[in-house]
Amino acid sequence: MQAENKDKVHNMASCMLSILDTLKLHDKGQLFEGDETLSEMMFRTMKAYNIDLNKELEFTHLCAVEKYEIEKPVPREISKEELNGFAEHHYLTVGRLEKFIKEHELTPDSIVVVQRVEDFYYEQNKWGVYLKEGEAAHSCKSWNEDITGEYLDAKRYPRLAGKELKPFTEQQIKQSMEQYQPVWSCVRYNDDKDVLFLDLHY
């Protein structure tokens, strides 16, 4: 019995070590999460070590959080009226773009690159985005419309077999929409004259 308990403790410790390695990779930004959450990874690891957390603790409610259940905040939404108002300021318009291309003799095959900005511009500085329904949002709506239809076919969708299928919330659909940011201006670099640079802020 003592040896059996020792093996059980060692197995649990090995499982915890494996989970710790996963968390460390996550903290370092080196973990490929795919379509799994950290809690799903944890339960998958425990299953590999034959550990049933509910059984060990005499619970029945412990389970992982699935990716689709997570509702992330969406940046402030820019209305069409607000978007049109940007033209009155320095923001890039088609006219200004054409003028810049002509003045700097950019060719039709010039590559266009857009400046990357950090998340804090949206999270702290409250930058807005113009939302459009793309493929991801359309897929969410299609799922909601057919949640009791073809997705119940276990042969076609084995990963969904036995799971409680839940509709996407309005917030989740909104966060899946394409987010567009008005461009501030074109930029020219003397050492890269054949590239069109677009800056999102001045």
N, C-alpha and C positions, 0 to 999 in steps of 0.2 A: 504493500500500500504506500509506504514511504517513497519507494523508488518511482511508483506511478505518479504520485503528487509532484515529485521532483521533475519528472519528464513533462508534466502538464505545465508547471511554472516555466520551465525552459522553453517550451513551445510558445507560451504566451509572450515571453520576453523576446523571443526571436521575431514574433509577429509585430510587436511594438517597435522593434529595431527597424523592421522593414517599413513600417508606417512613418517612423522618424526620418528615414532616408527620403521618402516621398515628400514629406513636409519641408525638408531642407532644400530639395530641388525646387520646390514651389517658392520658397523664400528667396532663392537666388535667381528666380526667373528662368530656370532651366527646365522646368517640367512641362512636357507636352500633355495637356489635359484632354485634348480631343473633345468628345461629347460627354465626358465624365466630370462630375464634381469631386471635390476632395473626399467628401463623405462616401460617395460611391466607390472611390478607390480604396477607402479604408475597409468597407464591407467586403469588397472583392478580395482584398488581402487576407482578411480574417477567414473568409471561406476557404482560401488556399491552405490555411493552417488548421482547418476544421474547427474553427472557433465560432460558436453561436452566442452572440452577446445577449440576446433575449433569454436564451436558455440558462446562461451562466448567472444572470441577475434576476431570473424569474420575472422577466418583463415580456410584453407582447407587442409594444408600440414602437420599439426602436427601429428606425429605418433611415436610409440615406435620403438626402435632398437631391432631386433630379434637376438636371440643367434647365429644363423648361419651366420649373417652378420658381426660378430666381427672377425677380423683377428688378432690373437695374434702372437708376434714374435716367431720364431723358433730358438733354439740355433744353434750355428755354426755346420754345418754338417761335420762329419768325413768321409773321403773317404775310400774305401776299402784298398787302398795303405797305407794311414796313419794308418789305424787300424792294418794292418799287421806289421807295423813298431814298434808298442808297444811291440812286443815280444822281441825286442832287448834290451829293458830296463827292469825295475823291474816288469812290469805289469804281472798279473797272466795269465799263460797259462795252458793248460790241463796237461802238464808234471809237472809243478810246483804244480798244485792242487793235482795230484796223489801222489807226493812226500810228501806233507804236510799231506795228509790223512793217508798215511802209517806211517810216523814218529810219528804222534800223536794218532795213533790207533783209528781213528774215525770209527764207525760202519755204515753199510748201512742205518740204520734208524735214523742216526743223523740229526737233523734239521739244515737247512742252512738259515742264516739270512744275509741280505745285509745292509750295513750302509746307513743311510739317510743323504743326504747333502742338504744344503739350496740352494734356487734359485740363490743367488748372485754368486755362483760359475759359473753358466752358463751366467747370465746377466752381471756381472762385470768382472769376471776372464776369461770369454770367453772359458769356457770348451766346448768341442764339444760332439756331440752325433752321434751314428750310427743309421740311419733311415731305418726302414723296413715297408713295406706296410702290415698292419694288417687288422682286421675286420672293424675298423672304417673308414680307408682310402678306403677300398674296397666298403663300403656302400656309401661313398660320390661319388665315380666314378659310381656306379650303379645308384644313383640318377640322375646324369648328363646324363646318357645314356637313362633313362626312364622318364625324367622330364615331357614329354608330354603324357605319357602312363597311367599306372595304378594309379598313384598318383592323377589323375584328378577325380577319382571315389569318389564322396563326401560321399557315403555310407560307403566305406571302410576306408576313411581317412577324417572324418568330420572336424578335426581341420584345414585341408588345404583348405576347401571349401571357394571359393571366394577370395583366396589369390593369389597374383602374385608369381608363383613359379620361383625361380631363381637358376641357377646352382652354385655349389661350385667353388670358384676360385682355381687356382693352389696353392696359398698360404694357403688357408683353407684346401685343401687336404694334403698339406705338414705338416701342424700343427697337423693333425689328425693321422699322421703316428706314429708307435711305436718308442720310443726313447731309445736307449741302450747306457749304459756307460761302458767303459772298467773298469775292477776291478783291483785295485792296488795290493792287496795282501790278503792272509789269515791271520787271527789273532787268537791267542789262549788266553783264559782267564782261569786262574787256578781255579776259582770258578765256571766255566761252561765248563768243559772239554768235555762234550758230545754234544756240539753245535759247528757247523762250522760257524765262523764269516768271512764275506768278507768285507774288507774296500775299499771304492772307492778312498780314498786319503791317503797319508802317514801321 
